[in-house]
Amino acid sequence: MKKIVISKNCIESSEAVFGTWALGGGYWGQQDHKDSVRAIHAAIRAGVNHFDTAPVYGKGKAEQLIGQQLRKNREDFIISSKCFYKEPVSFLKSFEQSLKRLGTDYIDIFYIHWPRSFTDMRPVMELLEKLRDSRQIRAIGVSNFSVDEMKQLLEVGHIDIAQCGYNLLWRKDERELLPFCRKKGIKTAAYSILAQGILTGKYEEIPSGESFQFRKKMLFFDETIFSLIKPEIKKLKKIAEKYGMSASEASIFWTKENELIDCSILGSRDRKQIEENLKPFSLNGNKELIEEMREISERVIPLLPKEENIFRHKT
């Protein structure tokens, strides 16, 4: 699998990153522990060495799981975790708790998970640089930041990688954030590549189960927006089938082929999902497929309301 070099410490990450939000259970519904373990090890066998987690993924459960499964050969893996913006003392406490749950004495990449508007966040960036100097972290990341918010942090430190929501239906950051990162030498990692499952093509209607209640607050599962997107998802499935792919595989391939995206974060609940999600990483350049999918994207994007992020989260 293609490797991406992150940070001045030359962290070599697999192009595909295993996202662990669903493994925490709770927010995404119940998760079987055995399925989680099988998925992690299937990813490792396929060449994935980068695992992305956070304290809020199952109230620390995902961090504990990753720590347990990667502990034996810790130096072979890249672990990234996060903390929502807090004042430095609280931020440091959260970081230390993550270390304990992960069972490690360092975290390869540590992100500010969400920014806080109208706040001077430079003190937390200075803290992260101190953690880098003491080798408790190897790289610094930001997640869900705007260009202006990143510029503030760059006054006192160096950002190595930025996470943002990006997929066939949501390309907001193509306008400013992704080009800025490329100009500054900041690596990029896309999450929600399958739009919380919309781009798998498996939803004819929005499910009513308990695990979907929180998704209805998100952009793509809004009843009105879903009805507008639905006809284009059917076209996506037909296009993918023409090229011998599932809608999921085609959507992942479309994102990973974007030259502005360095890493693709793939949330997978079991071995079958991760194996399917990794198939596109053995493929290269299919201009016809990319163009047909781009046409779908260009039709959908004007239908979406203006939002800062796919979660409709206010910072």
Secondary structure in CASP SS format (residue, H / E / C, confidence):
PFRMAT SS
TARGET T0000
AUTHOR 0000-0000-0000
METHOD secondary structure of the structure
MODEL  1
M C 1.00
K C 1.00
K E 1.00
I E 1.00
V E 1.00
I E 1.00
S C 1.00
K C 1.00
N C 1.00
C C 1.00
I E 1.00
E E 1.00
S E 1.00
S E 1.00
E C 1.00
A E 1.00
V E 1.00
F E 1.00
G E 1.00
T C 1.00
W H 1.00
A H 1.00
L H 1.00
G H 1.00
G C 1.00
G H 1.00
Y H 1.00
W H 1.00
G C 1.00
Q C 1.00
Q C 1.00
D C 1.00
H H 1.00
K H 1.00
D H 1.00
S H 1.00
V H 1.00
R H 1.00
A H 1.00
I H 1.00
H H 1.00
A H 1.00
A H 1.00
I H 1.00
R H 1.00
A C 1.00
G C 1.00
V C 1.00
N C 1.00
H E 1.00
F E 1.00
D E 1.00
T C 1.00
A C 1.00
P C 1.00
V C 1.00
Y C 1.00
G C 1.00
K C 1.00
G C 1.00
K H 1.00
A H 1.00
E H 1.00
Q H 1.00
L H 1.00
I H 1.00
G H 1.00
Q H 1.00
Q H 1.00
L H 1.00
R C 1.00
K C 1.00
N C 1.00
R H 1.00
E H 1.00
D H 1.00
F C 1.00
I E 1.00
I E 1.00
S E 1.00
S E 1.00
K E 1.00
C E 1.00
F C 1.00
Y C 1.00
K C 1.00
E C 1.00
P H 1.00
V H 1.00
S H 1.00
F H 1.00
L H 1.00
K H 1.00
S H 1.00
F H 1.00
E H 1.00
Q H 1.00
S H 1.00
L H 1.00
K H 1.00
R H 1.00
L H 1.00
G C 1.00
T C 1.00
D C 1.00
Y C 1.00
I E 1.00
D E 1.00
I E 1.00
F E 1.00
Y E 1.00
I E 1.00
H C 1.00
W C 1.00
P C 1.00
R C 1.00
S C 1.00
F C 1.00
T C 1.00
D C 1.00
M C 1.00
R H 1.00
P H 1.00
V H 1.00
M H 1.00
E H 1.00
L H 1.00
L H 1.00
E H 1.00
K H 1.00
L H 1.00
R H 1.00
D H 1.00
S C 1.00
R C 1.00
Q C 1.00
I E 1.00
R E 1.00
A E 1.00
I E 1.00
G E 1.00
V E 1.00
S E 1.00
N C 1.00
F C 1.00
S C 1.00
V H 1.00
D H 1.00
E H 1.00
M H 1.00
K H 1.00
Q H 1.00
L H 1.00
L H 1.00
E C 1.00
V C 1.00
G C 1.00
H C 1.00
I C 1.00
D C 1.00
I E 1.00
A E 1.00
Q E 1.00
C E 1.00
G E 1.00
Y C 1.00
N E 1.00
L C 1.00
L C 1.00
W E 1.00
R C 1.00
K H 1.00
D H 1.00
E H 1.00
R C 1.00
E C 1.00
L H 1.00
L H 1.00
P H 1.00
F H 1.00
C H 1.00
R H 1.00
K H 1.00
K H 1.00
G C 1.00
I C 1.00
K E 1.00
T E 1.00
A E 1.00
A E 1.00
Y E 1.00
S C 1.00
I C 1.00
L C 1.00
A H 1.00
Q H 1.00
G H 1.00
I H 1.00
L H 1.00
T H 1.00
G C 1.00
K C 1.00
Y C 1.00
E C 1.00
E C 1.00
I C 1.00
P C 1.00
S C 1.00
G C 1.00
E H 1.00
S H 1.00
F H 1.00
Q C 1.00
F C 1.00
R H 1.00
K H 1.00
K H 1.00
M C 1.00
L C 1.00
F C 1.00
F C 1.00
D C 1.00
E H 1.00
T H 1.00
I H 1.00
F H 1.00
S H 1.00
L H 1.00
I H 1.00
K H 1.00
P H 1.00
E H 1.00
I H 1.00
K H 1.00
K H 1.00
L H 1.00
K H 1.00
K H 1.00
I H 1.00
A H 1.00
E H 1.00
K H 1.00
Y C 1.00
G C 1.00
M C 1.00
S C 1.00
A H 1.00
S H 1.00
E H 1.00
A H 1.00
S H 1.00
I H 1.00
F H 1.00
W H 1.00
T H 1.00
K H 1.00
E C 1.00
N C 1.00
E C 1.00
L C 1.00
I C 1.00
D C 1.00
C E 1.00
S E 1.00
I E 1.00
L E 1.00
G E 1.00
S C 1.00
R C 1.00
D C 1.00
R H 1.00
K H 1.00
Q H 1.00
I H 1.00
E H 1.00
E H 1.00
N H 1.00
L H 1.00
K H 1.00
P H 1.00
F H 1.00
S H 1.00
L C 1.00
N C 1.00
G C 1.00
N C 1.00
K H 1.00
E H 1.00
L H 1.00
I H 1.00
E H 1.00
E H 1.00
M H 1.00
R H 1.00
E H 1.00
I H 1.00
S H 1.00
E H 1.00
R H 1.00
V H 1.00
I H 1.00
P H 1.00
L H 1.00
L C 1.00
P C 1.00
K C 1.00
E C 1.00
E C 1.00
N C 1.00
I C 1.00
F C 1.00
R C 1.00
H C 1.00
K C 1.00
T C 1.00
END
